[in-house]
Amino acid sequence: MHTQSKKHFLTLTVTILLLISGRAAALLPFEKTGNLYVSMWQADEIAVFTPDGTELERFTADGLNGPRGIAFNPVNGEIWIAGEFSDAIFIFDHQHQLLRTLEHEDFDEPVGVTFRTTDTGSADPLVYISNSNGNEIMVFDQSGVLQRRFTAPDLSDPNCSAFMADGSLMVSNRLGGSNGAFGSISKFDSQDNFLLDFSAAGIASLMAVARDPNIPAMIADDTLWATSGSGDTGIYEFDLEGNLLNTLLPAAIDDGRAIVPQGIAFDDAGDFYVISFLNEVLKFDSDGNFILRFPTGSGTSRSTAFQGCNPDIGDRCVPLGVADMTLDSNVASTNTDPIDSVTTDTTSESLDSSSGGGAFSLFAVTMLTITRRRLQKLRRVS
């Protein structure tokens, strides 16, 4: 299909979206993503890469020891980083300056940070902290006040977590599992009630989970990808009931080199990136087909997250919550394909500094996902 036809197709689709959709708290992956952030566990730093693997910078703060989980606040773009051995959460602005820390007397190696992004219209989404040695999830408001905490009978060393479109929460349960598994995914409902554990043969030391927004027309059927840091060191896709859909093992990836999967994150195109403990990043499309790999440099790479960008400003990444249009060195360049420009032009809408992180309603997300997937295929064959 010619570029002009693609433009017309996208313009019509987005126009329909604007008529039927409202803004809500963002559901990962963000509607628009920028750079890839990787926690360098032994170096006590965060490394920042472009999506194609160019390292831009590293940053840290006094007291940050063993950085693990990374999450971008969907409202204001703050960067929340779990300090595993600091027993604290470090909160940075988009220029990577430390703003404050979140501490609690019961923190015992917190390793995961996830914003509850399924509460429509919330201006203050709750923050779910995986308190690994406490075998629990601790829920805070953004001022740092503990709201509640919960666990499950076999939750042992919770690491990463991810919210699904139906409000359920998936937690990578690194050591536990009701079926005797050495690592499983624990599923909780939207009220934090435990539902089930599930795993697969070959999984051991389950490290991370991420939502794949692979939604067919009008029917939400999110799936979940998970990483096994030991055992077969594979990457696995499940449906929401725990049925195994796909398995990626090292021998079948690229040239078959060893990998030790850790963190995982999706970009706005539906591709996902897996961090290997062996200091590299691997990129796959939404079907699990290998695309590329690049080194992270020294420091032991562990967790990852994509920068959230304001979806309504140009073809560059203006971080969520940033109203100043003066772009600094920490603002990422994104795809300048003419199709992406059409997306910007047809969805333009003013956002102030407190309303960043908007995402379409479920129906709109469905349609936008289909549009992006179709355009990816069109690009590959045109």
Secondary structure, DSSP 8 states (H G I E B T S, - for coil): --HHHHHHHHHHHHHHHHHH---EE--SS-SSEEEEEEEETTTTEEEEE-TTS-EEEEE--TT--SEEEEEE-TTT--EEEEETTTTEEEEE-TT--EEEEEE-TT-SSEEEEEE-TTSTT-SS--EEEEEGGGTEEEEE-TTS-EEEEE--TT--SEEEEEE-TTS-EEEEESS--TTS-SSEEEEE-TTS-EEEEE--TTEEEEEEEEEE----TT----EEEEEEEEET--EEEE-TTS-EEEEE-GGGSTT-----EEEEEE-TTS-EEEEETTTEEEEE-TT--EEEEEE--SS-EEEEEEEEB-TTSTTB--BTT-------TTS-B----HHHHHHHHHH-----TT--SEE--HHHHHHHHHHHHHHHHHHHH-
